[in-house]
Amino acid sequence: MADNFLEHHREEYEQRKAAWLRKKKHLGRQPKVRLQKPDDEAL
């Protein structure tokens, strides 16, 4: 194996992680969907 095997994989991991974090920041929070209960719960 190459001497820099772990370092190379670490660099690739850091790049993927940075890209994932950038993508995650641009996604907004999804609004929660509230279900409306009927007034008469006996139905």
Backbone as JSON Lines, residues from 0, in Angstrom:
{"i":0,"aa":"M","n":[0.84,-1.19,0.0],"ca":[0.0,0.0,0.0],"c":[0.88,1.25,0.0]}
{"i":1,"aa":"A","n":[0.3,2.28,-0.5],"ca":[1.03,3.55,-0.55],"c":[1.15,4.13,0.84]}
{"i":2,"aa":"D","n":[2.19,4.89,1.05],"ca":[2.42,5.5,2.36],"c":[1.33,6.51,2.71]}
{"i":3,"aa":"N","n":[0.77,7.14,1.72],"ca":[-0.2,8.19,2.0],"c":[-1.63,7.7,1.8]}
{"i":4,"aa":"F","n":[-1.87,6.42,1.93],"ca":[-3.2,5.84,1.72],"c":[-4.22,6.48,2.65]}
{"i":5,"aa":"L","n":[-3.94,6.5,3.94],"ca":[-4.9,7.06,4.9],"c":[-5.08,8.56,4.71]}
{"i":6,"aa":"E","n":[-3.98,9.26,4.43],"ca":[-4.09,10.7,4.24],"c":[-4.94,11.03,3.01]}
{"i":7,"aa":"H","n":[-4.76,10.24,1.95],"ca":[-5.54,10.47,0.73],"c":[-7.02,10.24,0.99]}
{"i":8,"aa":"H","n":[-7.34,9.17,1.67],"ca":[-8.74,8.88,1.97],"c":[-9.32,9.91,2.94]}
{"i":9,"aa":"R","n":[-8.52,10.4,3.84],"ca":[-8.99,11.43,4.77],"c":[-9.34,12.71,4.01]}
{"i":10,"aa":"E","n":[-8.5,13.08,3.04],"ca":[-8.77,14.28,2.24],"c":[-10.06,14.13,1.45]}
{"i":11,"aa":"E","n":[-10.28,12.95,0.85],"ca":[-11.52,12.71,0.11],"c":[-12.72,12.8,1.04]}
{"i":12,"aa":"Y","n":[-12.58,12.24,2.24],"ca":[-13.66,12.29,3.23],"c":[-13.97,13.74,3.6]}
{"i":13,"aa":"E","n":[-12.95,14.52,3.85],"ca":[-13.16,15.92,4.24],"c":[-13.85,16.69,3.12]}
{"i":14,"aa":"Q","n":[-13.51,16.41,1.86],"ca":[-14.16,17.09,0.74],"c":[-15.62,16.7,0.64]}
{"i":15,"aa":"R","n":[-15.92,15.4,0.8],"ca":[-17.31,14.95,0.74],"c":[-18.11,15.55,1.89]}
{"i":16,"aa":"K","n":[-17.49,15.6,3.07],"ca":[-18.17,16.15,4.24],"c":[-18.47,17.64,4.04]}
{"i":17,"aa":"A","n":[-17.52,18.39,3.51],"ca":[-17.72,19.82,3.28],"c":[-18.84,20.04,2.27]}
{"i":18,"aa":"A","n":[-18.86,19.24,1.22],"ca":[-19.92,19.37,0.21],"c":[-21.28,19.05,0.83]}
{"i":19,"aa":"W","n":[-21.34,18.03,1.66],"ca":[-22.6,17.65,2.32],"c":[-23.07,18.76,3.24]}
{"i":20,"aa":"L","n":[-22.15,19.36,3.99],"ca":[-22.53,20.44,4.9],"c":[-23.03,21.67,4.14]}
{"i":21,"aa":"R","n":[-22.38,21.98,3.0],"ca":[-22.84,23.12,2.2],"c":[-24.25,22.85,1.68]}
{"i":22,"aa":"K","n":[-24.5,21.64,1.22],"ca":[-25.82,21.28,0.71],"c":[-26.85,21.33,1.83]}
{"i":23,"aa":"K","n":[-26.47,20.85,3.01],"ca":[-27.38,20.83,4.15],"c":[-27.77,22.24,4.58]}
{"i":24,"aa":"K","n":[-26.84,23.18,4.52],"ca":[-27.13,24.56,4.92],"c":[-28.18,25.19,4.02]}
{"i":25,"aa":"H","n":[-28.18,24.84,2.73],"ca":[-29.1,25.46,1.79],"c":[-30.5,24.88,1.88]}
{"i":26,"aa":"L","n":[-30.65,23.75,2.53],"ca":[-31.98,23.18,2.7],"c":[-32.63,23.84,3.91]}
{"i":27,"aa":"G","n":[-33.8,24.36,3.7],"ca":[-34.52,24.99,4.8],"c":[-35.24,23.94,5.62]}
{"i":28,"aa":"R","n":[-35.72,24.34,6.74],"ca":[-36.52,23.42,7.56],"c":[-37.86,23.2,6.89]}
{"i":29,"aa":"Q","n":[-38.31,21.97,6.89],"ca":[-39.6,21.65,6.34],"c":[-40.67,22.04,7.37]}
{"i":30,"aa":"P","n":[-41.71,22.75,6.94],"ca":[-42.75,23.12,7.9],"c":[-43.48,21.86,8.39]}
{"i":31,"aa":"K","n":[-43.79,21.86,9.68],"ca":[-44.5,20.73,10.25],"c":[-45.96,20.75,9.8]}
{"i":32,"aa":"V","n":[-46.46,19.6,9.46],"ca":[-47.85,19.49,9.03],"c":[-48.68,19.16,10.25]}
{"i":33,"aa":"R","n":[-49.65,20.0,10.53],"ca":[-50.52,19.77,11.69],"c":[-51.83,19.19,11.2]}
{"i":34,"aa":"L","n":[-52.2,18.08,11.77],"ca":[-53.47,17.46,11.42],"c":[-54.56,18.09,12.26]}
{"i":35,"aa":"Q","n":[-55.67,18.41,11.62],"ca":[-56.77,19.01,12.35],"c":[-57.69,17.9,12.85]}
{"i":36,"aa":"K","n":[-57.92,17.9,14.13],"ca":[-58.85,16.93,14.7],"c":[-60.27,17.45,14.55]}
{"i":37,"aa":"P","n":[-61.21,16.57,14.33],"ca":[-62.6,17.02,14.25],"c":[-63.07,17.52,15.62]}
{"i":38,"aa":"D","n":[-64.04,18.43,15.61],"ca":[-64.56,18.97,16.87],"c":[-65.18,17.88,17.73]}
{"i":39,"aa":"D","n":[-65.91,16.98,17.1],"ca":[-66.54,15.89,17.83],"c":[-65.7,14.64,17.61]}
{"i":40,"aa":"E","n":[-64.94,14.24,18.62],"ca":[-64.06,13.1,18.47],"c":[-64.79,11.77,18.53]}
{"i":41,"aa":"A","n":[-66.11,11.79,18.73],"ca":[-66.89,10.55,18.74],"c":[-67.1,10.03,17.33]}
{"i":42,"aa":"L","n":[-66.85,10.85,16.34],"ca":[-67.07,10.43,14.95],"c":[-66.04,9.45,14.49]}
